[in-house]
């Protein structure tokens, strides 16, 4: 939840958001919300390949998680 306290879609906070969501995924690697949030933060940082990997992993874990599909698109 700490990663969501930073403004989204802003590059100045992207590094902080990435670190928080990486920690969340590290603790709960099957949490599709954490993976999708990490992907979003990576997009803000400009790391599109890593973001795609996060979205694909979330979709693999839960094919019905529509947010990951949307963000991948």
N, C-alpha and C positions, 0 to 999 in steps of 0.2 A: 504494500500500500504506500510505502514511502516514495516510491518512484512516481506515483501519481500526484504527489504534492507539488511537483515542479510543473511549470507551464509546458504543455505539449506543443509540438510544431515550432519549437524555437531552438535553434542550434546552440545558443549560449548555455542551455541547461542539458543538452543531449548527453554529454559525458556522465553527468551525475545520474541521470535517469538510466543510462545503460548500466552503470555499476549497480544500482539498486535492483534492477530487473535481472541482471546476471546472478546476483546473490539469491534472488527468489527462485530462479530456475535451478541454481545449484542445490538449494535445499529441497525443492519439489520439481524434479525434472519432467514430471508428467503433467504439470499444471498448465493447461492450454492457455489460460488467461495470462499467466506470467510470460509464457513464450510469445504470445501475441503482443503484449506490452513491450517486451524486449525488441521485437521486430519493429514496432512503431518508433521506439527510441533510436534504433539503428538507422531507420529511414531519416529521422531528423538529423542524424550525424552524417548522413550521406553514404553509409555502408549498405548499399542495396542488396548485394549478394548475401551478406550475413542475415539481413532482414528476411529475404526470401527463404533462407534455410529455416529460420524460426517459424515462419508461417507454414511452411511445408511440414515441419515436425508437429506443429499443433494440429494440422489437418490429419496427419497420419494417426495421431493419438485419438482424435475425436472428429471423424469425418462430418459430423453435423454441426460443428462449431462455426457458425456462419460468419462471425467477425474475422476469423483467420482467412476464410475464402475471400471475403470482401477486400481485406487489406492486401492479400496476394494479388488480386486483380488490379 
